[in-house]
């Protein structure tokens, strides 16, 4: 399960199951949190926030029983987002905006 992949958009991602393990949460609880964060980001019209796919990419995996289950591929920005552990719409949108800003500044230095 501990794999680092590059998805079709050329973004490095981690599997949400691994991230759940790393942050000490049950996977279904992390999925619930990500779905809430995604709703807040999706309904924002603020261009500083950006698209949900910059943070969390819906995906699936096949479990030990051969059944397809939902998960997320989480980008570096998404991992940073989760690390902040903020709750609520205001905290979610603020976190997304400042994460994007720091990444813009890092790109400007290159």
C-alpha positions as CSV (number, residue, x, y, z in Angstrom):
1,X,0.0,0.0,0.0
2,X,2.9,2.4,0.6
3,X,3.4,3.6,-2.9
4,X,4.2,6.9,-4.4
5,X,2.7,7.3,-7.8
6,X,2.4,9.9,-10.5
7,X,-1.1,10.2,-11.8
8,X,-2.2,11.1,-15.3
9,X,-1.9,14.8,-14.5
10,X,1.8,14.3,-13.6
11,X,1.2,15.0,-9.9
12,X,2.9,13.0,-7.2
13,X,0.3,11.4,-4.9
14,X,-0.1,9.2,-1.9
15,X,-2.9,6.7,-1.4
16,X,-5.5,7.9,1.2
17,X,-5.2,4.6,3.0
18,X,-1.5,5.3,3.7
19,X,-2.2,8.9,4.7
20,X,-4.9,7.6,7.1
21,X,-2.4,5.3,8.7
22,X,0.2,8.1,8.9
23,X,-2.2,10.5,10.7
24,X,-3.6,7.8,12.9
25,X,-7.2,7.9,11.6
26,X,-9.5,5.2,10.3
27,X,-9.6,5.4,6.5
28,X,-13.4,5.9,6.4
29,X,-13.0,8.9,8.8
30,X,-10.3,10.4,6.6
31,X,-12.5,9.9,3.5
32,X,-15.4,11.6,5.3
33,X,-13.1,14.6,6.1
34,X,-11.8,14.8,2.6
35,X,-15.3,14.8,1.1
36,X,-16.3,17.7,3.4
37,X,-13.1,19.6,2.5
38,X,-13.9,18.9,-1.2
39,X,-17.4,20.3,-0.9
40,X,-16.2,23.5,0.6
41,X,-13.5,24.0,-2.0
42,X,-15.9,23.1,-4.9
43,X,-18.5,25.7,-3.9
44,X,-15.9,28.5,-3.5
45,X,-15.6,31.0,-6.4
46,X,-12.4,32.4,-5.1
47,X,-9.6,31.8,-7.7
48,X,-7.0,31.7,-4.8
49,X,-8.6,28.5,-3.6
50,X,-8.2,26.5,-6.8
51,X,-9.7,23.2,-7.9
52,X,-10.3,20.2,-5.7
53,X,-8.1,18.1,-7.9
54,X,-5.1,20.2,-6.8
55,X,-5.5,18.5,-3.4
56,X,-7.6,15.3,-3.6
57,X,-8.2,13.1,-6.6
58,X,-11.0,10.5,-6.5
59,X,-9.9,7.0,-7.2
60,X,-10.6,3.4,-6.4
61,X,-8.6,0.3,-5.3
62,X,-9.4,-3.4,-5.2
63,X,-9.5,-4.9,-1.7
64,X,-8.5,-8.3,-0.5
65,X,-11.9,-9.7,-1.4
66,X,-11.6,-8.5,-5.0
67,X,-14.2,-5.7,-4.5
68,X,-13.6,-2.2,-5.8
69,X,-13.6,0.4,-3.0
70,X,-13.3,4.2,-3.1
71,X,-10.2,6.1,-2.0
72,X,-8.3,9.3,-2.9
73,X,-5.0,10.0,-4.4
74,X,-3.7,12.9,-2.3
75,X,-1.3,15.4,-3.7
76,X,1.4,17.2,-1.8
77,X,-0.9,20.1,-1.3
78,X,-3.6,17.7,0.0
79,X,-1.2,16.2,2.4
80,X,-0.3,19.7,3.7
81,X,-4.0,20.5,3.9
82,X,-4.7,17.4,6.0
83,X,-1.7,18.2,8.2
84,X,-3.3,21.4,9.3
85,X,-6.3,19.6,10.7
86,X,-8.6,22.6,10.6
87,X,-12.3,22.2,10.6
88,X,-15.2,24.2,9.3
89,X,-15.7,26.0,6.0
90,X,-13.8,29.2,7.0
91,X,-10.7,27.2,8.1
92,X,-10.8,25.0,5.1
93,X,-10.9,27.9,2.6
94,X,-8.2,29.8,4.4
95,X,-5.9,26.8,4.5
96,X,-6.4,26.1,0.8
97,X,-5.7,29.8,-0.1
98,X,-2.5,30.1,1.9
99,X,-1.2,26.7,0.8
100,X,-1.7,27.8,-2.8
101,X,0.1,31.1,-2.1
102,X,3.2,29.4,-0.6
103,X,3.4,27.1,-3.6
104,X,3.2,30.2,-6.0
105,X,6.1,31.8,-4.1
106,X,8.2,28.6,-4.2
107,X,7.6,28.4,-8.0
108,X,8.6,32.1,-8.3
109,X,12.0,31.3,-6.7
110,X,12.9,28.6,-9.2
